[in-house]
Amino acid sequence: MADDTAGGPAPVIFDLDGTLVDSEPNYFEAGRRVLAGYGVTDFTWEHHLRFIGIGTRETLTVLVREYRIDAPVEELLAGKNRAYLELARAGTEVFPQMRELVVRLAGGGHPMAVASGSSRAAIEAVLAGTGLDALLTTVVSAEEVPHGKPAPDVFLEAARRLGVEPAACVVVEDAAPGVLAARRAGMRCIAVPYVSGSVGDPAFAGAGLMFPGGQREFTARAAYAWIDGSDRSV
């Protein structure tokens, strides 16, 4: 696979939240705190799961409408980012097999980037706090492009910054909107669903390699073999 379109190691673009790191509990808690400040006290984890894979701004736009909050989305966005950064700096878990994959890719000379719906400040805080910033130096936030996932903008911008063709890239994603965005960008995709109940989403059919069991099933060895083309049977 590595030589099909790029003539070298395939560039790999990672989603961040729920893919590289288990940041969703922190995002839920940040959202819960902010909404509570506007009188919304019944926002649950189940409510949060609806927005896995959707950018923070898009999520809050929906929630402001649904809960009839009389405040600008920008105000809630700033508050949620502040709360999230506090939580993220206190601790964010990297999925061990994902860390191993990043290390393997770096050793194999694969260009890498992170493309996320989170704010740039949040992305940089998580990468710095986990030590991944040493290997993942190209970062694109949905704040920097016109449209968040499922639009392909963040992935296309990541490819542009890496100086590679979109068709040469492999995306690693945990959510259906991200898989759909990768397909719209003309990129191959590895899907590692964060929410087990989302596995049946038709968008996942667009993934070239799927780990239906999510992080419990994912291995760096299998993903790397598929990315570099040494194992096309998986």
Secondary structure by P-SEA (a helix, b strand, c coil): cccccccccbbbbbbcccccccaaaaaaaaaaaaaaaaccccccaaaaaaaccccaaaaaaaaaaaacccccaaaaaaaaaaaaaaaaaacccccaaaaaaaaaaaaabbbbbbbccccaaaaaaaaaaacccccccccccccccccccccaaaaaaaaaaaccccccbbbbbccaaaaaaaaaaccccccccccccccccccccccccccccccccccaaaaaaaaacccccc
